Amino acid sequence: MNIVRCALLIQGKDWLSQLPSLSDAARQYGPFFFSLFLLGGVTVWAQRWYSALIKRTNPPATKTDRIVYASILLPSFGVGLALVIFSVNWWAKYNPNTYLFRGVFKNLHTYEQIDSDGEIFFHTITKNPMGKGDLIHNVQFMAVQNTPFRPGQIVSIDFSKGDGEAQTLQFIYDKDEAEPAYTIDFDPQTGKNSIKLQPSSSVKAGYFLAPTTVYAATWGEEEQKAQSQRSEPFSQMKMIPSDSPLQFIEPLQNPRSDVGMKIRMVEKLASKESGERDKILSLTTDYEPVLVTLLDLTRHSDKELAYRTIHLLEAFDSDSFVVKSLRASDADIRRAAETSFFHMERPQAERVLGMLQTRQDQVSGNTLQTLRQGIGSLLLRPTGSPQGDRYYVRATWNPNEENVSQCLTKLFNSELYSNRSIAKESDLMKNRGSRLVYWYSKEWAISIAKGITGCGGRAQYVTSDQ
């Protein structure tokens, strides 16, 4: 309507006063304005003069007059018509509009984050799956641009884990998926994270601003935290100088450091020269042997961290190192080697025993018996979270054995974070035969596992989804 109004104003006598309005219309409508300007303004103006010329009788119009006036009318009409065709084509291809591409990244761990430098907006929905302790979240995204999304167009996001370095991941726009769902998975074949489209993944339209966020303020009874007042051995360690090689180990042994930081430290260790790397991996800190730390991380819930730790240990002959340490004369070295042995998976532990038995004269019979009895006894499985690594222990027992249930009731009531009285704890334990507990300390996990077995139950180190 503004263009038509401007075209009519051009034909009036006071059109000079309307130049500001005409200028605004030209900026807003581009080729459309100029096509109608020529058709509705110049052409109409030329037609009026040509019509007046034809009707003139005194003096009558000459042939030259007609040609001159026609040369103004016809080209202005032709140019206006050409601009109409051009502007329609321009509008169809470059319509100044806002186009959206919406979807969701599903089942991200709480320490996993998504960001973007481009025009992509994110909305997080926190979830607490029933019976699982690892908080996960979905991240809905909305990509915005002023041109239509093209089939095969690449969209980039930045993906990071806690304090780890951000990685640029890409996925492809598919016009057949209106609002697709994706997952970000670590691929052990390539050693990289990648985005995968989930089949039949379109979600309901209009969900992006839906008030569906759920915040998990409490945990269900299937999972209980340890007492938060319990001291953590790691916090009592001495500070490590920045120039010490143990600066790479401190974040790995600190249960409160996040997954991203641990991945960075493992990568830095892997980049060291073999001699320096093996020296660091052979050390024992005030907290525990470095090998124990790495063996536990090979079972981490984060697949990327576990993968990179496994590859780090593959370059280090841990079998020979433990065998040599078990044969050492220094009692502290033998004790650290025994601890490392108990944290080994059974196949590796069997290999080490086989190597020891070839030279039994260098290892006492009591030591061999202790090792055989303790195979696979400390296979802790860290679970990543924003607050650090959690160590889960699943307790199972026969609910018909009253003495076992009463012993476990006292144990849980004293060790778990709750305000329940012993009577309420007993009510909670009735007719049940399992319980999942955790804390951010492997010492606590080992201690409560011993307490569970001491009561006559069975303790198993698990991750939150096991």
C-alpha positions as CSV (number, residue, x, y, z in Angstrom):
1,M,0.0,0.0,0.0
2,N,2.9,2.4,0.7
3,I,4.3,1.8,-2.8
4,V,0.9,2.6,-4.4
5,R,0.5,5.7,-2.3
6,C,4.0,6.9,-3.3
7,A,3.2,6.2,-7.0
8,L,0.0,8.3,-6.7
9,L,2.0,11.1,-5.0
10,I,4.4,11.2,-7.9
11,Q,1.6,12.2,-10.2
12,G,0.6,15.1,-8.0
13,K,1.9,18.6,-8.1
14,D,3.3,18.4,-4.6
15,W,5.5,15.3,-5.1
16,L,8.7,17.1,-4.1
17,S,7.5,17.5,-0.6
18,Q,7.1,13.7,-0.4
19,L,10.8,12.9,-1.2
20,P,11.5,11.6,2.4
21,S,8.6,9.1,2.1
22,L,9.8,8.1,-1.4
23,S,13.3,7.6,-0.1
24,D,12.1,5.3,2.8
25,A,10.0,3.3,0.4
26,A,13.0,2.8,-2.0
27,R,15.2,1.5,0.8
28,Q,12.5,-0.8,2.1
29,Y,11.2,-2.3,-1.2
30,G,14.2,-2.1,-3.5
31,P,13.4,-3.3,-7.1
32,F,9.7,-3.3,-6.4
33,F,9.7,0.4,-5.6
34,F,11.5,1.3,-8.8
35,S,9.3,-0.9,-11.0
36,L,6.2,0.7,-9.7
37,F,7.9,4.1,-9.8
38,L,8.4,3.7,-13.5
39,L,5.0,2.2,-14.2
40,G,3.0,4.3,-11.9
41,G,5.0,7.5,-12.1
42,V,7.2,8.0,-15.2
43,T,5.0,6.0,-17.6
44,V,1.7,7.6,-16.4
45,W,3.4,11.0,-16.6
46,A,4.7,10.3,-20.2
47,Q,1.3,8.9,-21.2
48,R,-0.5,12.0,-20.1
49,W,1.9,14.2,-22.2
50,Y,1.6,11.9,-25.2
51,S,-2.2,11.8,-24.9
52,A,-2.3,15.6,-24.7
53,L,-0.1,15.8,-27.8
54,I,-2.4,13.5,-29.9
55,K,-5.4,15.6,-28.9
56,R,-3.7,18.9,-29.7
57,T,-5.2,20.7,-32.8
58,N,-3.5,24.1,-32.6
59,P,-1.0,23.5,-33.9
60,P,-1.5,19.7,-34.6
61,A,1.2,17.3,-33.6
62,T,3.8,16.5,-36.2
63,K,5.3,13.1,-36.9
64,T,8.5,14.2,-35.2
65,D,6.6,15.2,-32.1
66,R,4.9,11.8,-31.9
67,I,8.2,10.0,-32.3
68,V,9.8,12.1,-29.5
69,Y,7.0,11.5,-27.1
70,A,6.7,7.9,-27.9
71,S,10.4,7.4,-27.3
72,I,9.8,8.5,-23.7
73,L,6.6,6.5,-23.1
74,L,7.5,3.1,-24.6
75,P,11.0,2.8,-23.0
76,S,9.8,3.8,-19.6
77,F,7.0,1.2,-19.8
78,G,9.5,-1.4,-21.0
79,V,12.0,-0.7,-18.3
80,G,9.2,-0.7,-15.7
81,L,8.0,-4.1,-16.9
82,A,11.5,-5.5,-16.9
83,L,12.0,-4.3,-13.3
84,V,8.7,-6.0,-12.3
85,I,10.0,-9.3,-13.7
86,F,13.4,-8.8,-12.1
87,S,11.9,-7.8,-8.7
88,V,9.6,-10.8,-8.6
89,N,12.5,-13.1,-9.3
90,W,14.6,-11.3,-6.7
91,W,11.8,-11.5,-4.1
92,A,11.4,-15.2,-4.7
93,K,15.1,-15.9,-4.2
94,Y,16.1,-13.4,-1.6
95,N,12.9,-12.7,0.3
96,P,14.0,-10.8,3.5
97,N,12.5,-13.2,5.9
98,T,13.5,-15.2,9.0
99,Y,14.0,-19.0,8.5
100,L,14.3,-21.4,11.4
101,F,15.8,-24.8,11.8
102,R,14.8,-26.5,15.0
103,G,15.9,-29.8,16.6
104,V,17.2,-31.3,19.8
105,F,20.4,-32.9,21.1
106,K,19.4,-35.8,23.4
107,N,20.9,-37.5,26.4
108,L,23.9,-35.2,27.1
109,H,25.7,-35.7,30.4
110,T,25.5,-32.9,32.8
111,Y,29.1,-31.9,32.2
112,E,28.7,-31.8,28.4
113,Q,27.9,-28.4,27.0
114,I,27.0,-27.0,23.6
115,D,27.5,-23.5,22.3
116,S,27.9,-21.7,18.9
117,D,29.3,-18.5,17.5
118,G,26.6,-18.4,14.8
119,E,22.9,-17.6,15.0
120,I,22.0,-20.7,17.0
121,F,20.0,-20.5,20.2
122,F,19.9,-23.2,22.9
123,H,17.4,-24.2,25.6
124,T,18.3,-26.9,28.1
125,I,15.9,-29.4,29.7
126,T,17.3,-31.3,32.7
127,K,16.2,-34.8,33.2
128,N,16.5,-37.4,36.0
129,P,15.8,-40.8,34.6
130,M,13.9,-43.1,36.9
131,G,16.3,-45.4,38.7
132,K,19.5,-43.7,37.3
133,G,21.7,-41.3,39.2
134,D,23.5,-39.6,36.3
135,L,21.7,-36.4,35.5
136,I,21.3,-36.0,31.8
137,H,19.8,-33.2,29.8
138,N,18.4,-32.5,26.3
139,V,19.5,-29.3,24.5
140,Q,16.9,-27.9,22.1
141,F,18.4,-25.7,19.4
142,M,17.0,-23.1,17.0
143,A,19.2,-22.0,14.1
144,V,18.2,-18.7,12.5
145,Q,19.1,-17.1,9.1
146,N,17.5,-14.8,6.6
147,T,17.6,-17.2,3.7
148,P,16.1,-20.6,3.4
149,F,18.1,-23.6,4.7
150,R,19.5,-25.6,1.8
151,P,19.5,-29.4,1.7
152,G,23.0,-30.5,2.6
153,Q,23.8,-27.3,4.4
154,I,26.4,-27.8,7.1
155,V,25.6,-26.4,10.6
156,S,28.4,-26.1,13.2
157,I,28.4,-26.2,17.0
158,D,31.0,-26.1,19.7
159,F,31.0,-29.1,22.0
160,S,32.9,-29.3,25.3
161,K,33.1,-31.3,28.5
162,G,33.6,-29.2,31.6
163,D,36.9,-27.4,31.5
164,G,38.0,-29.4,28.5
165,E,38.8,-27.8,25.1
166,A,35.9,-27.1,22.8
167,Q,35.5,-29.2,19.7
168,T,33.8,-28.0,16.5
169,L,31.2,-30.6,15.5
170,Q,29.1,-30.4,12.3
171,F,25.8,-31.9,11.1
172,I,23.9,-31.6,7.9
173,Y,20.5,-30.0,7.4
174,D,18.0,-32.5,6.0
175,K,14.8,-31.0,4.6
176,D,13.0,-34.3,5.2
177,E,13.5,-34.0,9.0
178,A,11.3,-31.1,10.2
179,E,12.7,-31.0,13.8
180,P,15.2,-33.8,14.1
181,A,16.9,-35.3,17.2
182,Y,20.6,-35.9,17.5
183,T,23.0,-37.5,19.9
184,I,26.7,-36.8,20.4
185,D,28.6,-40.0,20.7
186,F,32.3,-40.8,21.0
187,D,33.5,-43.1,18.2
188,P,36.4,-45.4,19.3
189,Q,37.1,-46.2,15.6
190,T,38.0,-42.6,14.8
191,G,38.9,-41.4,18.4
192,K,36.5,-38.4,17.9
193,N,33.1,-37.2,19.0
194,S,30.5,-37.0,16.3
195,I,26.8,-36.0,15.9
196,K,24.4,-38.8,14.9
197,L,20.9,-38.3,13.6
198,Q,18.4,-40.5,15.4
199,P,15.9,-42.4,13.2
200,S,12.3,-41.2,13.2
201,S,13.4,-38.4,15.3
202,S,11.1,-35.5,14.5
203,V,9.7,-33.9,17.6
204,K,6.4,-32.0,18.0
205,A,6.4,-28.6,16.5
206,G,6.3,-25.6,18.8
207,Y,8.2,-27.2,21.6
208,F,11.0,-24.8,21.9
209,L,9.5,-22.4,24.3
210,A,7.4,-24.9,26.2
211,P,7.8,-24.7,30.0
212,T,9.0,-28.2,30.4
213,T,12.2,-27.7,32.3
214,V,12.5,-30.1,35.3
215,Y,15.1,-29.5,38.0
216,A,16.2,-32.4,40.0
217,A,16.5,-31.1,43.5
218,T,16.4,-34.4,45.3
219,W,17.3,-38.0,44.5
220,G,15.0,-41.0,44.7
221,E,15.3,-43.6,47.3
222,E,17.1,-46.0,44.9
223,E,20.2,-43.8,45.2
224,Q,21.7,-42.2,48.2
225,K,24.6,-39.9,48.7
226,A,27.3,-40.4,51.3
227,Q,27.5,-38.1,54.3
228,S,28.8,-34.8,52.9
229,Q,30.6,-34.2,56.2
230,R,32.9,-37.1,55.5
231,S,36.4,-35.9,54.9
232,E,38.0,-36.6,51.5
233,P,41.6,-37.9,51.5
234,F,42.5,-36.0,48.4
235,S,41.7,-32.6,50.0
236,Q,44.4,-33.4,52.5
237,M,47.2,-33.8,49.9
238,K,50.0,-31.3,49.6
239,M,49.9,-28.8,46.8
240,I,52.0,-29.7,43.8
241,P,54.4,-27.1,42.3
242,S,53.6,-26.0,38.9
243,D,56.9,-27.1,37.5
244,S,56.5,-30.7,38.9
245,P,55.6,-33.5,36.4
246,L,52.9,-34.4,38.9
247,Q,51.0,-31.3,37.7
248,F,49.4,-33.6,35.1
249,I,48.5,-36.2,37.7
250,E,46.8,-33.9,40.3
251,P,43.7,-33.2,38.1
252,L,43.5,-37.0,37.3
253,Q,43.6,-38.0,41.0
254,N,41.3,-35.2,42.1
255,P,37.8,-36.6,42.3
256,R,36.4,-33.1,42.0
257,S,38.0,-32.2,38.7
258,D,35.6,-32.6,35.7
259,V,35.8,-35.0,32.8
260,G,37.1,-32.3,30.4
261,M,40.0,-31.5,32.5
262,K,40.9,-35.2,32.9
263,I,40.8,-35.7,29.2
264,R,43.2,-32.8,28.7
265,M,45.7,-34.2,31.2
266,V,45.6,-37.7,29.7
267,E,46.2,-36.1,26.2
268,K,49.2,-34.1,27.6
269,L,50.7,-37.3,29.2
270,A,50.2,-39.2,25.9
271,S,52.1,-36.4,24.1
272,K,55.2,-36.8,26.3
273,E,58.4,-38.5,25.3
274,S,58.2,-42.2,26.2
275,G,60.9,-42.0,28.8
276,E,59.4,-39.0,30.6
277,R,55.9,-40.5,30.3
278,D,56.9,-43.9,31.8
279,K,58.6,-42.1,34.7
280,I,55.5,-40.2,35.6
281,L,53.2,-43.3,35.3
282,S,55.6,-45.2,37.6
283,L,55.2,-42.7,40.4
284,T,53.2,-43.0,43.6
285,T,51.8,-39.8,45.0
286,D,50.5,-39.0,48.6
287,Y,47.1,-40.1,47.3
288,E,47.7,-43.4,45.4
289,P,49.9,-44.9,42.7
290,V,49.5,-43.1,39.4
291,L,48.8,-46.5,37.7
292,V,45.9,-47.1,40.0
293,T,44.4,-43.8,39.0
294,L,44.7,-44.6,35.3
295,L,43.4,-48.2,35.7
296,D,40.2,-46.8,37.3
297,L,39.8,-44.2,34.5
298,T,39.8,-47.0,31.9
299,R,36.4,-47.9,33.3
300,H,35.1,-44.3,33.4
301,S,31.5,-43.7,32.3
302,D,32.7,-41.2,29.8
303,K,33.7,-43.2,26.7
304,E,36.2,-40.7,25.4
305,L,38.1,-40.4,28.7
306,A,38.2,-44.2,29.0
307,Y,39.3,-44.6,25.4
308,R,42.2,-42.1,25.8
309,T,43.3,-43.6,29.1
310,I,43.4,-47.1,27.6
311,H,45.5,-45.9,24.7
312,L,47.9,-44.1,27.2
313,L,48.4,-47.4,29.1
314,E,48.9,-49.4,25.9
315,A,52.1,-47.4,25.4
316,F,53.2,-48.2,28.9
317,D,54.2,-51.8,29.8
318,S,52.2,-51.9,33.1
319,D,52.4,-55.7,33.3
320,S,56.2,-55.7,33.5
321,F,56.2,-52.7,35.8
322,V,53.9,-54.3,38.3
323,V,55.8,-57.6,38.2
324,K,59.1,-55.8,38.7
325,S,57.6,-53.8,41.6
326,L,56.1,-56.9,43.3
327,R,59.7,-58.4,43.3
328,A,61.2,-55.3,44.8
329,S,62.9,-55.3,48.2
330,D,61.2,-52.0,49.2
331,A,58.0,-52.8,51.1
332,D,56.3,-49.5,50.0
333,I,56.9,-50.3,46.3
334,R,55.5,-53.8,46.8
335,R,52.5,-52.4,48.6
336,A,51.8,-50.0,45.8
337,A,52.2,-52.7,43.2
338,E,49.7,-54.9,45.1
339,T,47.2,-52.1,45.1
340,S,47.6,-51.6,41.3
341,F,47.1,-55.4,40.8
342,F,43.8,-55.3,42.6
343,H,42.6,-52.5,40.3
344,M,43.4,-54.5,37.1
345,E,40.8,-56.3,35.1
346,R,40.9,-60.1,35.5
347,P,42.6,-60.9,32.1
348,Q,45.5,-58.5,32.9
349,A,45.8,-59.7,36.5
350,E,46.0,-63.3,35.2
351,R,48.8,-62.3,32.9
352,V,50.7,-60.7,35.8
353,L,50.3,-63.8,37.9
354,G,51.5,-65.9,35.1
355,M,54.7,-63.8,34.8
356,L,55.2,-64.0,38.6
357,Q,54.9,-67.7,38.7
358,T,57.8,-68.2,36.2
359,R,60.2,-66.9,39.0
360,Q,58.4,-67.8,42.2
361,D,61.6,-67.6,44.2
362,Q,61.4,-63.8,43.9
363,V,57.9,-63.6,45.3
364,S,56.7,-65.1,48.6
365,G,53.9,-67.7,48.7
366,N,51.8,-65.5,50.9
367,T,52.0,-62.7,48.4
368,L,50.9,-64.9,45.5
369,Q,48.0,-66.2,47.6
370,T,47.0,-62.7,48.5
371,L,47.1,-61.7,44.9
372,R,45.0,-64.7,43.8
373,Q,42.3,-64.0,46.4
374,G,42.1,-60.3,45.5
375,I,41.9,-60.5,41.7
376,G,39.3,-58.0,40.5
377,S,38.4,-56.9,44.0
378,L,38.9,-53.1,43.4
379,L,37.4,-52.5,39.9
380,L,36.0,-49.1,40.7
381,R,34.0,-47.4,37.9
382,P,33.9,-43.6,38.1
383,T,30.9,-41.8,36.8
384,G,31.3,-38.2,35.6
385,S,29.2,-35.4,36.9
386,P,29.6,-31.5,37.1
387,Q,30.8,-31.9,40.7
388,G,33.4,-34.5,39.8
389,D,33.7,-38.3,39.6
390,R,31.1,-40.2,41.6
391,Y,31.9,-43.7,42.8
392,Y,28.8,-45.9,42.9
393,V,28.3,-49.1,44.9
394,R,25.3,-51.3,44.5
395,A,24.5,-53.3,47.6
396,T,22.4,-56.5,47.2
397,W,21.2,-58.9,49.9
398,N,18.6,-61.4,50.9
399,P,15.7,-59.4,52.6
400,N,14.7,-62.6,54.4
401,E,17.9,-62.6,56.4
402,E,17.0,-60.3,59.2
403,N,20.5,-60.0,60.7
404,V,21.9,-58.9,57.4
405,S,19.1,-56.3,56.9
406,Q,19.6,-54.9,60.4
407,C,23.3,-54.6,59.9
408,L,22.9,-52.8,56.5
409,T,20.3,-50.5,58.0
410,K,22.8,-49.3,60.6
411,L,25.5,-49.0,58.0
412,F,23.4,-46.9,55.6
413,N,21.9,-44.8,58.3
414,S,25.4,-43.8,59.5
415,E,27.1,-43.4,56.1
416,L,24.4,-41.8,53.9
417,Y,23.3,-38.2,53.7
418,S,19.8,-38.1,55.2
419,N,17.9,-36.9,58.3
420,R,16.2,-40.2,58.8
421,S,16.1,-41.8,62.2
422,I,17.1,-45.5,62.5
423,A,13.4,-46.4,62.7
424,K,12.6,-44.7,59.4
425,E,15.7,-46.3,57.9
426,S,14.3,-49.7,59.0
427,D,11.0,-48.9,57.3
428,L,12.8,-47.9,54.1
429,M,14.8,-51.2,54.1
430,K,11.7,-53.4,54.5
431,N,11.0,-55.9,51.6
432,R,13.9,-54.7,49.5
433,G,17.1,-56.4,48.5
434,S,19.2,-53.7,46.8
435,R,20.4,-50.2,47.1
436,L,22.6,-47.9,45.1
437,V,24.8,-45.5,46.9
438,Y,27.6,-43.1,45.9
439,W,30.1,-40.4,46.9
440,Y,33.0,-38.5,45.3
441,S,35.7,-40.5,47.0
442,K,37.0,-43.9,46.0
443,E,38.2,-44.5,49.6
444,W,34.6,-44.1,50.8
445,A,33.4,-46.5,48.1
446,I,35.9,-49.1,49.1
447,S,35.1,-48.6,52.8
448,I,31.3,-49.0,52.4
449,A,31.8,-52.0,50.1
450,K,33.7,-53.7,52.8
451,G,31.0,-52.7,55.3
452,I,28.3,-54.2,53.0
453,T,30.2,-57.5,52.6
454,G,30.9,-57.5,56.4
455,C,27.2,-57.4,57.0
456,G,26.6,-60.4,54.8
457,G,25.5,-58.5,51.6
458,R,27.1,-58.3,48.2
459,A,28.8,-55.1,47.0
460,Q,29.5,-54.3,43.4
461,Y,31.2,-51.2,41.9
462,V,29.0,-49.8,39.1
463,T,28.4,-46.8,37.1
464,S,25.1,-44.9,37.5
465,D,23.4,-46.6,34.5
466,Q,24.3,-50.2,35.5
